[in-house]
Structure formats: structure tokens, C-alpha cells
Amino acid sequence: MARAAAAPSAVSVRAAEAVRTTLQSYIEVNGDVVAETKVDVVPDAAGKLVSLKVEVGSAVQKGQLIAEVDPSKPGAAYSLSPVYAPISGTVTYAPLSVGATVSTATTIATVGVMDKLEIEAKIPERDVGQLKAGLRAQVTLEAYPGERFPAVVSRVSPVVDSSSRSKEIVLKFQRDDPRI
């Protein structure tokens, strides 16, 4: 039995003029917006946190009382140890509640200067060879979908984190934007 030859099928082809352009490689990572200047506030004495006068978002002035620690031990009574803001700024972190036990290494709060913000991000080890200070970057924020904020790589950590196999980089915004 002979088979009939199949008719050729039609193929749609579309042509476009070639355009010369430059391809750029990029790395897409998540990061955190942080204050360029930030200071952890620790007490001068260990004890029990008896008052906390700030919360996240509170504006503080250098020297302002932000907490009090009772260094008393059972059977002894001492005056409260005040904790003052070391710089003027905004409280960006306040993890403790009144009643917590603190040492002289416990962070009671973090105060940041919100005038200059930057991005901290972790870059996988496989991509670190491409990074250096001065590279341009585009930052997008979930709060402003579709908008890009120009930035530049200001610092690349010289050390690879042994647990995450990544390096930390810091991006500085190229212009101030009050929305950030």
C-alpha cells in the first residue's frame, strides 16, 4: 500500500530589523534599608530594666534619658542607673520590655540618624567576583512598585560569611528622597 505525500505545512515568520545595543549583566538580591549612622544603646550597669521611655520610631536627642536599670541584688538597694541616648536620631530597634534582665552588653535600643539611608544586602559567593565599589545599582522598594532609585555600591565586605557563603555589600542612594 502506497502512502500519499503530505502537503507541506505553513510556517509563520516575522522579521525585525536588528538593533545594536549593550547587554548588561546584573545581580538581583534583597536587602534592608538602614541608617548610615546607628548606635546600639547599652546600660552602664547590669540589672533589671525598670523603665523604658522610648519605642521604635521615637525621636531622641543626645543625652536624653531613654531607660532606667535597677542594679540592686537581693538584700541590697542601689539607686537606679540611667541610660541616655548617645546621639540624636530615631529609635530604630527596641527589643526589650520593662522587667527584662540586662547586662552591660545588652542592647536596650538602637538609635539611627535617618537623614542618610543606605541598603545592606548579602551577595552569594558565586557573584562576588563581579562586585566592586563604585558600581551603579537600581533599587526598587515594595512601597513604590515600578519606581527605581539610583544607587552606587559603596562598600563590599572583604570576608565571605562562612554559614551563608555570602558577602555583605552596602549601597548608597545617589540622591536623597524623603519617601525612603
C-alpha positions in Angstrom: 0.0 0.0 0.0 1.4 3.4 -1.0 1.1 6.5 1.1 0.2 9.8 -0.2 2.8 12.5 0.3 1.8 15.0 3.0 1.4 18.6 1.9 4.0 21.0 3.5 2.6 22.9 6.5 2.7 26.7 6.6 5.1 28.3 9.0 4.6 31.9 10.1 7.8 34.1 10.1 8.1 37.6 11.4 11.2 39.7 10.6 12.6 42.7 12.5 15.5 45.0 12.0 18.5 44.2 14.1 19.4 46.9 16.6 22.9 47.2 18.2 22.8 47.5 21.9 24.9 46.8 25.0 23.9 43.9 27.3 24.5 44.4 30.9 24.8 41.7 33.4 23.1 42.3 36.8 22.5 40.6 40.1 19.1 40.8 41.8 19.1 40.5 45.6 17.0 41.5 48.6 18.4 44.0 51.1 17.4 46.2 54.0 17.2 50.0 54.2 19.2 51.1 57.2 20.5 54.3 58.7 24.1 55.0 57.7 24.8 56.1 61.3 23.4 53.9 64.0 24.4 53.3 67.6 23.4 50.5 69.9 22.5 51.8 73.4 23.7 49.6 76.3 23.4 50.2 80.0 26.4 51.1 82.3 25.2 48.6 84.9 23.6 45.1 84.8 20.2 44.5 86.5 16.5 44.7 85.8 15.0 47.2 83.3 12.5 49.2 85.3 11.6 51.9 82.8 11.8 52.3 79.1 10.8 55.8 77.9 11.1 55.2 74.1 9.7 52.9 71.4 10.5 52.2 67.8 10.0 55.5 65.9 10.6 57.8 68.9 12.8 60.8 68.2 15.5 61.3 70.8 18.1 63.9 71.5 21.7 63.2 72.6 21.7 62.9 76.4 18.0 62.2 76.7 17.0 59.7 79.3 15.7 56.6 77.5 15.7 53.9 80.2 16.5 53.1 83.8 18.1 49.9 85.2 17.9 48.8 88.8 21.2 47.2 89.6 20.1 46.0 93.1 20.8 42.5 94.2 18.7 40.7 96.9 19.5 42.2 100.3 21.0 45.4 98.8 19.4 48.6 97.4 21.1 50.8 94.9 19.9 53.9 93.0 18.6 53.4 89.5 21.2 53.5 86.7 20.1 55.9 83.9 20.6 55.0 80.3 21.0 58.0 77.9 20.8 58.4 74.2 24.4 58.6 72.8 23.3 60.5 69.7 20.3 62.4 68.4 18.1 60.5 66.0 15.3 58.0 65.8 14.9 54.7 67.7 15.0 52.0 65.0 15.1 49.0 67.4 13.9 48.5 70.9 13.7 44.7 71.6 13.2 44.7 75.4 10.3 45.2 77.8 10.2 46.6 81.3 11.2 43.7 83.7 13.9 42.2 81.4 17.2 41.4 82.9 20.0 43.2 81.2 23.8 43.2 81.2 26.3 45.8 80.1 26.4 44.0 76.7 22.6 44.0 76.2 21.2 46.3 73.5 18.3 48.3 75.0 17.7 50.3 71.8 19.4 51.3 68.6 19.3 55.0 67.6 19.8 55.8 63.9 20.3 59.1 62.1 17.6 58.9 59.4 19.0 61.7 57.2 21.3 59.3 55.4 20.0 55.9 54.5 21.7 53.0 52.7 20.9 49.5 51.6 22.7 46.4 53.2 22.4 43.3 51.1 24.0 39.8 51.0 25.6 38.7 47.7 26.1 35.0 47.0 29.7 33.9 46.9 29.4 32.9 43.2 28.7 36.6 42.3 31.2 38.4 44.4 33.9 38.4 41.7 31.8 40.9 39.7 31.4 43.4 42.6 33.5 46.4 43.5 32.9 49.8 45.0 31.6 52.4 42.5 29.3 50.1 40.5 25.9 51.6 39.7 22.7 50.0 41.0 19.0 50.4 40.7 17.0 49.9 43.9 13.3 49.1 43.9 11.1 49.2 47.0 7.9 47.3 47.6 6.3 50.5 48.8 6.8 52.1 45.3 6.3 49.4 42.7 7.8 50.1 39.3 9.9 53.0 40.6 13.7 52.8 40.6 16.0 54.7 42.9 19.6 55.1 41.7 22.4 53.9 44.0 26.1 53.1 44.0 28.0 50.2 45.6 30.0 52.0 48.4 31.4 49.0 50.2 32.0 45.3 49.6 32.9 43.2 52.6 36.3 41.6 52.2 35.1 38.5 54.1 32.7 35.7 53.0 30.3 34.7 55.8 31.1 31.0 56.4 27.5 30.0 57.2 25.6 31.8 54.4 28.5 31.8 51.8 27.8 35.4 51.0 29.4 38.8 51.3 27.7 41.9 52.6 27.6 45.0 50.3 26.4 48.5 51.1 24.6 50.7 48.5 24.3 54.4 49.0 21.5 56.3 47.4 22.7 58.8 44.8 20.1 61.4 45.8 18.0 62.0 48.9 14.4 61.1 48.6 12.0 61.8 51.5 9.9 58.8 50.6 12.6 56.4 51.6 
